[in-house]
Amino acid sequence: STGSAAAVPINAEFDIAYVTPVTLGTPPQTLQLDFDSGSSDLWVFSSHLPTSQIRGQEIYAPNKSSTAKLLDGHSWSITYGDGSGSRGNVYTDNVTVGGLMVERQAIECAQQVSSSFTSEAHIDGLVGLGFSTLNTVSPKSQLTFFDNAKGALDSPVFTADLKHKQAGTYDFGFIDKAKYTGEITYVPVNNDPGYWTFSSSGYAVGSGNFSASPISGIADTGTSLIYLPTAVVTAYYRQVQGATNSRSYGGYVFPCSATLPSFTFGVGEARFTIPPAYMSYAAVTPGSSTCFGGLQSSNGVGINIWGDLALKVAFVVFNGGTPPTIGWAAK
Ligand SMILES: N#Cc1c(N)n[nH]c1N1CCCC1
């Protein structure tokens, strides 16, 4: 089997996150979910949430699904690196993504979500695509949609073809040759503790020399930006007039009028260049002339993260075979 579904940016101006339509239960309830290779819980806004925490999101109501079953005595609670989080109880039900159906998928129903989720009307929940070792359901942890689907897939892979300010796709079970050019460069993945952790071969700022130094980081579709070591980030912002690492804004900012260099990262011998226009993320507040950088320091994060800003300049294969690997291709 295979599946293919759209990855739609939730904001017309900035690629904050991407959502994908997912149908749950019988009759089908369709929610727009954030596919997140940096976590491993499938959780949704649900009929178990206080209405005060729902602001425009679609909800999943298990009691309206004839195929929903309570996973008795199980609960979940997750906190993300940005401090957001949610918790609740667990049902199993049919989950379909782009024509690919998993029966008895654990659907973690939110009974509480943090304010940043309530404020994001376009995200109805997440589909974790990290390794199932990270799943937070207790007392028995649950498998991700990908892990449940894997055995039935033509090939044990999913691919991400994210785009800037336009819809891309997540494919399951096949590698679409029409979505990339040249060869796919595969590198090893360390899935301990459960992220798609790989080693980049180095970086370059603008037209500068390529610095061939391995950078270990996670491929994370659920994070907007790129978080890298201080040495990389200072080398980049040294080339940006007026750039400063702002404590108040929580990262590197610069005048929106500044000329930005491109940023190139390596995967093996392959090179991927993020154009200058992508490297300015957003004005720090609407209408401000100060802009927030797409490249930020990983100092406060604890791990290096290759988020959507890096993923959107490539076609990326998340190979869940044995051993797992990750492939990057130009497009
Ligand atoms: N922080 C953070 C984070 C991450 N590293 N991967 N996915 C994340 N989120 C998904 C929804 C909220 C945050």
The ligand as an ORCA input file, in Angstrom:
! r2SCAN-3c Opt
* xyz 0 1
  N       9.311     22.882     20.204
  C       9.125     22.083     19.468
  C       8.888     21.078     18.521
  C       9.857     20.263     17.942
  N      11.171     20.320     18.161
  N       9.273     19.425     17.073
  N       7.946     19.671     17.080
  C       7.701     20.678     17.956
  N       6.469     21.140     18.165
  C       5.317     20.522     17.535
  C       4.143     21.348     17.986
  C       4.652     22.349     18.967
  C       6.140     22.266     18.989
*
